[in-house]
Amino acid sequence: MLLILCAAGCSGSLYNWQVRTIATPVAPSFGQAPLEAKPVAILPALSMPALRGTEVGLSYIFAQILKTLTPNWTVVGEQAVLTGINKHGLGTTYTMMRRDAEDTHLLGHESLRKIGAALGVRYIFQPRLASFRQIMTDRWQVPAFDIRIAQTRSSLLQISLQLWDAETGELIWSSVAEAVLASETVSQDPLFFEDAARVTLGSLMADFLNRRTASIYTPLNGVLDKLIREAIPEEQKSSDGGGDPKKK
């Protein structure tokens, strides 16, 4: 898996994209085997107040990324996490921990321990949406006739990701990625947040799996670029001629 994530090749990407990452070293106390031996949970994503609501679904997207990149892991997704927290009467505990984490980036040990025990997990991922904006620029137009021939659409996205040990309260690993996606089009097709999130989260996990502390990823990394194409609904692939990027 590690070699595959580093492989480069022609991807026929839907977008022109680049992701830059920076991360802490993985804590010496951690080995990769525990995540394969035990379930790992994903908490609902955090965000800045101005982005509140935009982060919805980010943890679900991350669970899909893990299913693709680390198929041997047992992942407890957002739905099961919230259900488990509620069933064990830890709703207030989680709410207070989340509120503190939004301001401090810290998951309190006692709350983390209770939640980890309730979910039956030792390791917990906490994603955070730090920034997101979209830009549209007219490239070719005829002003006299108010005709737009082509438009460049860009998304700028920043996501951070932490991995915590729920038993000890140790921050195992922390990372952040900045992504830029661009698409030049004559249609009204948007540049979806999900596509940007997929390639950004995939890049963060590529760093984690390969123990890298800084990287630059582009469409030449076919495994990461494929994460975008995998998100296209099957009915859209059929109507677009099999999902051929050249027909977008």
Solvent accessible surface area in square Angstrom, and as a share of the most:
residue,aa,sasa,rsa
1,M,93,0.42
2,L,70,0.35
3,L,153,0.76
4,I,95,0.48
5,L,0,0.00
6,C,53,0.32
7,A,51,0.40
8,A,82,0.64
9,G,33,0.32
10,C,133,0.80
11,S,20,0.13
12,G,40,0.38
13,S,31,0.20
14,L,34,0.17
15,Y,25,0.09
16,N,112,0.57
17,W,5,0.02
18,Q,83,0.37
19,V,0,0.00
20,R,152,0.55
21,T,9,0.05
22,I,109,0.56
23,A,12,0.10
24,T,63,0.37
25,P,102,0.64
26,V,25,0.14
27,A,13,0.10
28,P,142,0.89
29,S,84,0.54
30,F,18,0.07
31,G,34,0.33
32,Q,57,0.26
33,A,70,0.54
34,P,38,0.24
35,L,0,0.00
36,E,87,0.39
37,A,84,0.65
38,K,84,0.36
39,P,44,0.28
40,V,0,0.00
41,A,0,0.00
42,I,0,0.00
43,L,0,0.00
44,P,13,0.08
45,A,5,0.04
46,L,2,0.01
47,S,2,0.01
48,M,97,0.43
49,P,102,0.64
50,A,104,0.80
51,L,29,0.14
52,R,128,0.47
53,G,43,0.41
54,T,48,0.28
55,E,13,0.06
56,V,117,0.67
57,G,27,0.26
58,L,0,0.00
59,S,1,0.01
60,Y,133,0.51
61,I,14,0.07
62,F,0,0.00
63,A,21,0.16
64,Q,56,0.25
65,I,0,0.00
66,L,0,0.00
67,K,157,0.67
68,T,55,0.32
69,L,2,0.01
70,T,10,0.06
71,P,87,0.55
72,N,116,0.59
73,W,18,0.06
74,T,79,0.46
75,V,42,0.24
76,V,27,0.15
77,G,20,0.20
78,E,46,0.21
79,Q,158,0.70
80,A,54,0.41
81,V,0,0.00
82,L,72,0.36
83,T,62,0.36
84,G,13,0.13
85,I,5,0.02
86,N,115,0.59
87,K,162,0.69
88,H,110,0.49
89,G,65,0.62
90,L,24,0.12
91,G,28,0.27
92,T,99,0.58
93,T,30,0.17
94,Y,20,0.08
95,T,61,0.36
96,M,109,0.49
97,M,7,0.03
98,R,50,0.18
99,R,142,0.52
100,D,81,0.42
101,A,1,0.01
102,E,48,0.21
103,D,119,0.62
104,T,81,0.47
105,H,94,0.42
106,L,101,0.50
107,L,3,0.01
108,G,31,0.30
109,H,88,0.39
110,E,94,0.42
111,S,25,0.16
112,L,0,0.00
113,R,101,0.37
114,K,81,0.34
115,I,0,0.00
116,G,1,0.01
117,A,75,0.58
118,A,21,0.17
119,L,26,0.13
120,G,52,0.50
121,V,12,0.07
122,R,67,0.25
123,Y,7,0.03
124,I,0,0.00
125,F,0,0.00
126,Q,8,0.03
127,P,0,0.00
128,R,14,0.05
129,L,0,0.00
130,A,27,0.21
131,S,49,0.31
132,F,39,0.16
133,R,142,0.52
134,Q,97,0.43
135,I,70,0.36
136,M,129,0.57
137,T,70,0.40
138,D,61,0.32
139,R,121,0.44
140,W,134,0.47
141,Q,93,0.41
142,V,54,0.31
143,P,108,0.68
144,A,94,0.73
145,F,148,0.62
146,D,134,0.70
147,I,89,0.45
148,R,92,0.33
149,I,84,0.43
150,A,3,0.02
151,Q,16,0.07
152,T,25,0.15
153,R,22,0.08
154,S,21,0.14
155,S,0,0.00
156,L,51,0.25
157,L,3,0.02
158,Q,50,0.22
159,I,0,0.00
160,S,21,0.14
161,L,0,0.00
162,Q,20,0.09
163,L,0,0.00
164,W,8,0.03
165,D,4,0.02
166,A,1,0.01
167,E,95,0.43
168,T,75,0.44
169,G,19,0.18
170,E,62,0.28
171,L,69,0.34
172,I,3,0.02
173,W,2,0.01
174,S,28,0.18
175,S,6,0.04
176,V,43,0.25
177,A,1,0.00
178,E,105,0.47
179,A,2,0.01
180,V,73,0.42
181,L,0,0.00
182,A,23,0.17
183,S,27,0.17
184,E,86,0.38
185,T,24,0.14
186,V,115,0.66
187,S,45,0.29
188,Q,128,0.57
189,D,87,0.45
190,P,71,0.44
191,L,7,0.03
192,F,115,0.48
193,F,39,0.16
194,E,62,0.28
195,D,14,0.07
196,A,0,0.00
197,A,0,0.00
198,R,15,0.05
199,V,0,0.00
200,T,0,0.00
201,L,0,0.00
202,G,0,0.00
203,S,0,0.00
204,L,0,0.00
205,M,0,0.00
206,A,0,0.00
207,D,0,0.00
208,F,0,0.00
209,L,3,0.01
210,N,31,0.16
211,R,98,0.36
212,R,92,0.34
213,T,63,0.37
214,A,69,0.53
215,S,16,0.10
216,I,105,0.54
217,Y,8,0.03
218,T,41,0.24
219,P,26,0.16
220,L,113,0.56
221,N,14,0.07
222,G,24,0.23
223,V,35,0.20
224,L,0,0.00
225,D,1,0.01
226,K,103,0.44
227,L,1,0.01
228,I,2,0.01
229,R,56,0.21
230,E,70,0.31
231,A,25,0.20
232,I,20,0.10
233,P,65,0.41
234,E,122,0.55
235,E,128,0.57
236,Q,72,0.32
237,K,49,0.21
238,S,87,0.56
239,S,89,0.57
240,D,40,0.21
241,G,40,0.38
242,G,63,0.61
243,G,12,0.11
244,D,52,0.27
245,P,36,0.22
246,K,189,0.80
247,K,127,0.54
248,K,101,0.43
